[in-house]
Amino acid sequence: MVHLTKIYTRGGDNGETSLGSGKRVSKADVRIEAIGDVDEANAAIGWARQYTPEAIDSLLAHIQNDLFDLGADLCVPTKKSSSLQILPSQVTFLEQKIDSYNQHLQPLNSFILPGGSKGSAALHLARTIVRRAERSLIKLKNIQPLNEETVKYLNRLSDLLFVLGRHVNDDGKKDVLWVPGKSRES
């Protein structure tokens, strides 16, 4: 368990922060940017939880804990056997949830617009933030070592959030469909 006795340390006042290894890096470092994007995704999921039914809320709470694991994975660039890492089983868990929720959805005949209900809109917002976090991890992966499972996890998570957004829209019946060119002038 992590114990935080003091919230401010003044250590970041000069624009640097510490990784889990103790190494000091710029707060503008690509790894710190990725960690921040994952943190923002976690906060967006916390927001979405306010508008979802109990079963989805419970699933999202599980995912929020996984995202902290993912952040811990990112903050230790050189892995030791004791380092917390995202595992393939965590990716598989998301895949199973996607399959379970997707089987009840109305088939898609068009792209959907985020919305339809507060819960769906919040889940779609979280999905787009997870996609940004995924892009940050890929940018990081191009220049520094990275656990491949972290990218897979975020990729599956964005898919799950899409499916959950449709699920809370009465299994897709209340989805708002994109109508190409609908707003054009004649």
C-alpha positions as CSV (number, residue, x, y, z in Angstrom):
1,M,0.0,0.0,0.0
2,V,1.2,3.5,-0.7
3,H,1.3,6.0,2.2
4,L,1.2,9.7,1.4
5,T,2.0,11.8,4.4
6,K,2.8,15.0,2.6
7,I,1.1,16.2,-0.6
8,Y,3.6,18.8,-1.6
9,T,7.3,18.3,-1.7
10,R,8.5,21.4,-3.6
11,G,10.5,18.9,-5.7
12,G,8.7,19.8,-8.8
13,D,9.1,23.6,-8.5
14,N,11.9,23.6,-11.0
15,G,9.9,21.7,-13.7
16,E,11.1,18.2,-12.8
17,T,9.5,15.1,-11.2
18,S,10.6,11.7,-10.1
19,L,10.0,8.4,-11.8
20,G,9.3,5.3,-9.7
21,S,13.0,4.5,-10.0
22,G,13.9,7.8,-8.4
23,K,15.3,9.2,-11.6
24,R,14.5,12.9,-12.0
25,V,13.0,13.9,-15.4
26,S,11.4,17.0,-16.9
27,K,7.7,17.3,-16.4
28,A,7.6,17.8,-20.2
29,D,9.2,14.3,-20.7
30,V,7.2,12.1,-23.1
31,R,6.8,9.4,-20.4
32,I,5.4,12.0,-17.9
33,E,3.0,13.2,-20.7
34,A,1.8,9.6,-21.2
35,I,1.4,9.1,-17.4
36,G,-0.6,12.3,-17.3
37,D,-2.8,11.3,-20.2
38,V,-3.6,8.0,-18.4
39,D,-4.4,9.9,-15.3
40,E,-6.8,12.1,-17.3
41,A,-8.4,9.1,-18.8
42,N,-8.9,7.7,-15.3
43,A,-10.5,10.9,-14.1
44,A,-12.9,10.9,-17.2
45,I,-13.9,7.4,-16.3
46,G,-14.6,8.5,-12.7
47,W,-16.8,11.2,-14.2
48,A,-18.6,8.7,-16.4
49,R,-19.3,6.5,-13.4
50,Q,-21.7,9.2,-12.1
51,Y,-24.1,8.4,-15.0
52,T,-23.9,4.7,-15.3
53,P,-25.9,1.8,-13.8
54,E,-24.5,-0.2,-10.9
55,A,-23.0,-3.0,-12.9
56,I,-21.2,-0.6,-15.2
57,D,-20.1,1.5,-12.3
58,S,-18.5,-1.6,-10.7
59,L,-16.7,-2.5,-13.9
60,L,-15.4,1.0,-14.3
61,A,-14.1,1.0,-10.7
62,H,-12.2,-2.2,-11.6
63,I,-10.8,-0.4,-14.6
64,Q,-9.8,2.7,-12.7
65,N,-7.7,0.5,-10.4
66,D,-6.1,-1.1,-13.5
67,L,-5.3,2.3,-14.8
68,F,-3.3,3.1,-11.6
69,D,-1.5,-0.2,-12.2
70,L,-0.8,1.0,-15.8
71,G,0.6,4.3,-14.4
72,A,2.8,2.4,-12.0
73,D,4.0,0.3,-14.9
74,L,4.9,3.5,-16.9
75,C,6.7,5.2,-14.1
76,V,9.4,2.5,-13.8
77,P,11.1,2.4,-17.2
78,T,13.6,-0.3,-16.2
79,K,11.6,-3.3,-15.0
80,K,12.5,-5.5,-12.1
81,S,10.6,-8.7,-11.2
82,S,9.0,-6.8,-8.3
83,S,7.7,-4.0,-10.6
84,L,4.0,-3.7,-11.1
85,Q,3.1,-4.4,-14.7
86,I,0.0,-4.7,-16.8
87,L,-0.5,-8.4,-17.6
88,P,-2.0,-10.2,-20.6
89,S,-4.8,-11.4,-18.3
90,Q,-5.9,-7.7,-17.8
91,V,-6.2,-7.3,-21.5
92,T,-8.1,-10.6,-21.8
93,F,-10.5,-9.4,-19.1
94,L,-11.4,-6.3,-21.2
95,E,-11.9,-8.5,-24.3
96,Q,-14.3,-10.7,-22.4
97,K,-16.3,-7.7,-21.3
98,I,-16.4,-6.3,-24.8
99,D,-17.7,-9.6,-26.1
100,S,-20.3,-9.9,-23.3
101,Y,-21.8,-6.4,-23.8
102,N,-21.5,-6.3,-27.6
103,Q,-23.6,-9.4,-28.1
104,H,-26.7,-7.6,-27.0
105,L,-26.2,-4.4,-29.1
106,Q,-28.2,-3.4,-32.1
107,P,-26.2,-3.8,-35.3
108,L,-24.5,-0.6,-36.5
109,N,-25.6,0.8,-39.9
110,S,-23.7,4.1,-39.5
111,F,-21.2,5.7,-37.3
112,I,-22.7,7.0,-34.1
113,L,-22.4,10.4,-32.6
114,P,-21.4,10.6,-28.9
115,G,-24.6,11.2,-26.9
116,G,-28.1,9.8,-26.6
117,S,-27.8,9.9,-22.8
118,K,-25.6,11.5,-20.2
119,G,-24.0,8.1,-19.5
120,S,-23.2,7.4,-23.1
121,A,-21.9,10.9,-23.7
122,A,-19.6,10.6,-20.6
123,L,-18.4,7.2,-21.7
124,H,-17.6,8.5,-25.2
125,L,-15.7,11.4,-23.8
126,A,-13.7,9.0,-21.7
127,R,-13.1,6.8,-24.8
128,T,-11.6,9.8,-26.7
129,I,-9.3,10.6,-23.8
130,V,-8.2,6.9,-23.6
131,R,-7.4,7.1,-27.3
132,R,-5.2,10.1,-26.7
133,A,-3.4,8.3,-23.9
134,E,-2.9,5.3,-26.2
135,R,-1.3,7.7,-28.8
136,S,1.0,9.0,-26.0
137,L,2.1,5.5,-25.2
138,I,2.8,4.8,-28.8
139,K,4.9,8.0,-29.0
140,L,6.8,6.9,-25.9
141,K,7.2,3.3,-27.3
142,N,8.9,4.7,-30.4
143,I,11.7,6.2,-28.3
144,Q,11.9,4.3,-24.9
145,P,11.2,0.8,-23.7
146,L,7.6,0.0,-22.8
147,N,5.5,-2.9,-21.7
148,E,3.6,-3.8,-24.9
149,E,0.6,-4.8,-22.7
150,T,0.0,-1.2,-21.7
151,V,-0.8,-0.2,-25.3
152,K,-3.0,-3.3,-25.8
153,Y,-4.8,-2.5,-22.6
154,L,-5.7,1.1,-23.7
155,N,-6.6,-0.1,-27.1
156,R,-9.1,-2.6,-25.7
157,L,-10.3,-0.1,-23.1
158,S,-11.3,2.4,-25.7
159,D,-13.2,-0.3,-27.5
160,L,-15.0,-1.3,-24.3
161,L,-15.9,2.3,-23.6
162,F,-17.5,2.5,-27.1
163,V,-19.5,-0.7,-26.4
164,L,-20.5,0.5,-23.0
165,G,-21.6,3.8,-24.4
166,R,-23.9,2.0,-26.7
167,H,-25.1,-0.4,-23.9
168,V,-26.3,2.5,-21.7
169,N,-28.1,3.9,-24.8
170,D,-30.7,1.0,-24.4
171,D,-28.3,-1.5,-26.1
172,G,-27.9,0.9,-29.1
173,K,-31.6,1.7,-29.6
174,K,-31.1,5.3,-28.5
175,D,-27.8,5.8,-30.3
176,V,-27.6,9.0,-32.3
177,L,-26.6,8.0,-35.9
178,W,-24.4,10.1,-38.1
179,V,-26.2,11.1,-41.3
180,P,-23.5,12.1,-43.8
181,G,-24.1,15.6,-45.2
182,K,-27.3,16.2,-43.1
183,S,-26.3,19.7,-42.1
184,R,-25.2,20.9,-45.6
185,E,-27.0,23.7,-47.4
186,S,-28.8,22.6,-50.5
